[in-house]
Amino acid sequence: QGEPGILTTPEPLILFKNFADSTLEFEVTFSIELNELRDMEWAASKLRYSIDEKFRAAGIVMAFPQRDVHLSANTPLEVRLR
């Protein structure tokens, strides 16, 4: 489906670039009719909103980075409550 401001010729290109920590990396390349410099930012923003909306409709949730914290058990951990 076409997005407003994004040209269908040349056809947009979506590349699966890499597997990364908790993510799949894609690159989207598309052409727009540029009347003002801000048109590029506007079209890219609209496309991101559209992708997010379609992901939500399909039940796809974006992963958030997770970190593990390892505490040393050699000494007691002091905990203060306010």
N, C-alpha and C positions, 0 to 999 in steps of 0.2 A: 504494500500500500504506500502511496506517495505521501510525503510530508510537505506541508506548505513551505515554499522557498527552496526546497531541495530538488535539483534537476534529476530527471530519470535517464538522461543521456549526457555524458557517459554514465553507465549504470554504477550505482554505489557498490563499493567493495567492502566485504567484511572478512577479515583474516583472523584465524585462531592463532595467536602469537606464541603463547607459552602456558605451562603449568607453573604456578607460583604458590607461595605460602597461602593456603586457604582461598585461592582464587584461580580462575581461568582468565587469562588475559586475551582480549580481543582488540583489534584495531579496525576502526570504521573510517573509510575514506569516501567522501561524497563531494559533489560539485553544487555550487549555488550561483544564482544570478546576483552579482555584486553591484548594488547601486550605491551603497554607503559602506564604510569600513565596518560599522557595527552589524551589518547584515550577517556576516560570518558568525559572530558570537551569538546572535539571535537564533540563527538556523541550528547551530550546534546545541544550544540550550533546549530548543524545542524538540530536537531529536532525542536528547537525553531524557527529557520528561516523558516522551512517548515510549522509549525503551523501558523506563521505570514503571510506567503504567501497564504496559504489556506483561512485564515480569510479575507484577503484583496480581494481575488478573489470572495468570497461569500458576500462581502459588509459589513463585520462585522468590526466595528470601536472600538478600545479600548477606554474606558472611562477614563477621567482624573479627579482627585479629584477637587471638587469645594468648595470654602469657601465663606461664607457670612461675610461681614464686617458691623458691626452695630456702627454707630456714635451717640454720645450723642447730642441731640438737645437742651440741657440746655444752652450751650454757643456757640457763633458763631465759625465757623471753619475758621481759617486763611489759606488762599491759597496764595502762592507766585509763580510767574512765572519768569523764568530766561530768 
